[in-house]
Amino acid sequence: MMNVTLDGWDPDAQLTIPLINVWRSCSQRELGVAITLPHGTSVELLEHKGRRVKIRHGDATGYVTDYFIREFK
């Protein structure tokens, strides 16, 4: 697997989202957040399908959209 970087920079709003939620499920938000990580954190890329990206950081695994991955911007 490869490492990628969480990126909270929003060019439209000209601001950085400092904390990024990593969701337990990409389709069932009611399952909650697996972990919240700061902008710039290196994570392990497990899967990338469409806009959905499955990542791991330590013992936590979850999903973000590709919008929050620096290497996909």
N, C-alpha and C positions, 0 to 999 in steps of 0.2 A: 504494500500500500504506500501511497505518497502522502506527504504532509502538505496542507494548504493553510492559508491565513484568513482568519475572520476579519472582515472589513466592514465597519459601520459607516463609512463615508457616504453621504447622500449628496451628490453633486447638484441636484435640483434645489434642495433646501440650503445648500452650502453649510452643512454641519455634519458632525460625526456623532453617530449613535454610540454612546460609550459602553453600553452593556447589551449583549445580544442573547436572546433566549434561544436555547436549543430544546426543541419540543420532543416529547416521548414518541409522538406519532405525527406524521405529516397530514393525515386526514381526520384525526380525532383530537382536536385541540383540548377537549374536555379532560383528556388524560394528563394534561399539565406539562410543565416544563421539567426536563431532565436535569438541566444545569443552565446557569447564566454565566457567560464568559465575557471578558473585556475585549473591546476592539484591539486587534493586533495579535490575538492569541493564535498560536500554531496548533492545529488539530489534525488528526489522521482522517483522510478521505477514505470512506468505505464504499460509497456508491454514489453515482450521479445519473439520475434518470429525469429527463425533462428539466424542470426548474428545481426539483427536489434533490437535496444533497444529504446523504447520511454520513455523519461524522462521529469520531470518538475522541474524547479527551479524558485521560485517566480511566476510571471505571465507568464513566458516563457515556452513553451512546444515544444519539438522537438526530433530529432533522432541522435543517435551515433551508431557506431558498438560496439559489445560486447567487442572488443579489448580494448576499453577505459573504461571498468568497472572493477574495482579492484576485486570485488567478483566473476567475471567470468573468471579470469585469472588462 
